[in-house]
Amino acid sequence: MRARDLAVPFPTITVDAPVLEAARLLAGYNLPGLIVVDSAGCPVTVLPGTQVLRLVIPGYCREDPTLARMIDEPSADVFLRGADGKTVADLLPRERPEPPVVEPQATVLEVAAVMAQKRSPLVAVAARGGPMLGGITLDALLDRMLTA
């Protein structure tokens, strides 16, 4: 089986999209992350869902999660509002490593190796320098590997 056979249409986002849009996509599609693309649809990077959380959780709670216990539930539920006015670009590191991308003819082992090397729960499938054809999640890859 090749990457093109495992790839499915995958929601993408651009760097100028609002963070709340990214959060809605993550939640709406139950995704571990999003593939960030440029204006031509070419993968730029992967935005893990945890990066969205890092932006909206107060720094003192990230440093010491036990402090989060001090916040009452109604107040805790509004942390996402802190992302108003922020864009996906605000979540990304200044220096971006190469995105986890595999070519359509990549094998299952190649897909797994890229995920492991990039520590990414998803990869984009795209011909070299071309627009994205789809994405493969870790869940889908493991399902395929366990049924083989």
C-alpha positions in Angstrom: 0.0 0.0 0.0 1.2 3.5 -0.9 0.7 6.9 0.7 -1.7 7.9 -2.1 -3.9 4.9 -1.1 -3.9 6.0 2.6 -4.3 9.7 2.0 -7.7 11.2 2.6 -9.0 14.8 2.0 -7.7 16.7 4.9 -8.7 20.2 6.2 -5.9 22.7 5.9 -5.3 26.2 7.2 -3.2 29.1 6.2 -0.8 31.2 8.4 -3.1 34.2 8.3 -6.2 32.3 9.5 -7.5 33.1 13.0 -6.5 30.8 15.8 -10.2 30.2 16.7 -10.7 28.9 13.2 -7.9 26.4 13.8 -9.5 25.4 17.1 -12.8 24.8 15.4 -11.3 22.7 12.7 -9.4 20.6 15.3 -12.5 20.0 17.3 -14.9 19.7 14.4 -12.9 17.0 12.7 -11.4 15.5 15.8 -7.9 16.0 14.5 -4.5 15.8 16.3 -3.2 18.8 14.3 -3.6 20.8 11.1 -1.6 21.0 8.0 -0.7 24.6 7.3 -0.5 25.4 3.6 0.6 28.4 1.5 -1.5 30.2 -1.0 -0.8 27.5 -3.6 -1.9 24.7 -1.3 1.6 23.4 -0.7 2.3 22.2 2.9 4.3 24.6 5.0 4.2 23.0 8.4 2.1 21.0 10.8 0.3 22.7 13.6 -0.2 20.3 16.5 -3.4 20.9 18.5 -1.2 21.3 21.6 0.2 24.5 20.1 -3.3 26.0 20.1 -3.6 25.0 23.8 -0.3 26.6 24.6 -1.5 30.0 23.3 -4.7 30.0 25.3 -3.5 28.5 28.6 -2.0 31.0 31.0 1.8 30.7 31.3 1.6 30.1 35.0 -0.6 27.0 34.4 1.7 25.7 31.8 4.7 26.0 34.2 2.8 24.4 37.1 -0.4 22.6 36.1 -1.4 22.2 39.7 -2.1 26.0 39.7 -4.9 25.3 37.2 -6.8 23.7 40.0 -7.2 27.1 41.6 -9.3 28.4 38.7 -13.0 27.8 38.9 -14.7 25.9 36.1 -16.7 28.9 34.6 -13.5 30.9 34.4 -11.5 28.0 32.9 -14.0 27.6 30.1 -13.3 31.1 28.7 -9.6 30.7 28.2 -10.0 30.2 24.5 -11.3 33.8 24.2 -7.7 34.8 24.8 -7.0 33.7 21.3 -9.1 36.5 19.8 -7.1 38.5 17.3 -4.3 35.9 17.1 -3.5 34.1 13.9 -1.9 30.7 13.1 1.3 32.5 12.4 1.4 33.5 16.1 1.5 29.8 17.0 4.4 28.8 14.7 8.1 28.9 15.5 10.1 31.5 13.6 12.3 28.9 12.2 10.1 26.2 10.7 11.6 22.8 10.0 10.6 21.0 6.8 7.0 19.9 7.1 6.2 16.2 7.4 5.5 15.5 3.7 5.6 12.2 1.8 5.3 11.6 -1.9 2.3 9.7 -3.2 4.3 6.6 -3.9 5.8 6.4 -0.4 5.4 3.1 1.4 3.6 2.6 4.7 7.1 2.2 6.4 8.3 5.5 4.8 5.2 7.3 6.1 5.8 5.8 9.6 9.5 6.9 9.4 8.6 10.5 8.5 6.0 10.6 11.4 8.6 9.3 13.8 11.4 11.5 12.6 9.3 14.7 12.6 7.4 13.7 15.8 4.2 14.5 14.0 0.8 12.8 14.4 0.1 13.5 10.7 1.8 13.9 7.4 0.8 15.6 4.2 0.9 13.7 0.9 2.1 15.8 -2.0 4.3 15.5 -5.1 7.6 17.3 -4.6 6.8 21.0 -4.6 3.2 20.4 -5.5 -0.1 21.0 -3.8 -1.3 18.7 -1.1 -3.2 15.6 -2.2 -4.4 14.6 1.2 -3.2 13.7 4.7 -2.5 10.6 6.8 -3.1 10.6 10.5 -1.2 8.4 13.0 -4.5 6.7 13.8 -5.1 5.8 10.2 -1.5 4.6 9.7 -1.7 2.4 12.8 -5.1 1.0 11.7 -3.5 0.0 8.4 -0.4 -1.5 10.0 -2.4 -3.5 12.5 -4.7 -5.0 9.9 -1.9 -6.0 7.6 
